[in-house]
């Protein structure tokens, strides 16, 4: 079993004890966010650092709220 630390830009997002190590280019979902494994490093005997790149979250409601405000002013 391995202690796997999932990291985004040197910030630990999640630490899990896993039997299988994720491979590069694997798709995964952490805390409801979709991401892709960029790199995998072995740090200790049982420690693994996994660099993850998450998809950008686009908030569609912000654009709708801005448009509503402009209509009311006219």
C-alpha positions, 0 to 999 in steps of 0.5 A: 500500500502506498501513501499517495499525495495528489497535488496541484501547484505544490498544494496538497489537494488529497492524501489517500492510501492506495494499492494502485498508483495512478499512471500519467494521463489518467483521468480522475475526479477529486472532490467533484473536480475532473482532472488529469495526472501530469506526473508521478514521483516516488518520494519515500519507500511508500510515498508517492507525489502525483501532480494533477491538473484540474479543468477550469471551472466556468461559472455561467451564472456570472455572465447572466447576472451581469447582463441582467444588471445592464438591462435594468439600468437602461 
